[in-house]
Amino acid sequence: MSSSVLVAGIGNLFLGDDAFGSEVARRLAVQPLPEGVRVVDYGIRGMHLAYDLLEGYDALVVVDALPGGGAPGDLSVLTVGPHDLGEGELDAHGMAPVAVLAGLGLLGGSLPPTYVVGCQPADVEEGIGLTPAVAAAVDRAVTLVHEVLEQQLGLAHRKDLA
């Protein structure tokens, strides 16, 4: 039985550390991944993510900057379900991940099992480039996504392509 998993990098490359998810997706896209795993850098295209989720993925892994009060570069993995989202208003021209995921029902879809690999940002002001602490966390986040795919979703790394 084959499963389909979407790994969604989220972030605005013009807002410093907010580009974290996009950078992780860029690195994952050139690595061997388990069969059925699709990696997309959505940037700030929330509606694109919402419409892709309507294709019926078995699971979703979101990678994003995630302010949480820790030290810059700290990583965390959260499990997210519909009850965690509340309500959100979809914005056709932006990316508010909670709104996108909460709005799936309005589009006729439903939230698959969802994991968020998040990184505590240091700076999300205007500017291009990750701060050193967040840049240093990117490779660890790539490893963490692989661990979520394997340990949480049961998808083995394809060693034949490594």
Buried (B, 14 or more C-beta within 10 A) or exposed (E): EEBBBBBBBBBBBEBBBBBBBBBBBBBBBEBEBBEBBBBBBBBBBBBBBBBBBEEEBBBBBBBBBBEEEEEBBBBEBEEBEEEBBEEBEBBEEEBBBEBBBBBBEEBEBEBBBBBBBBBBBBBBEEBEEBBEBBBEBBEEBBEBBBEBBEEBBEBEBEEEEE
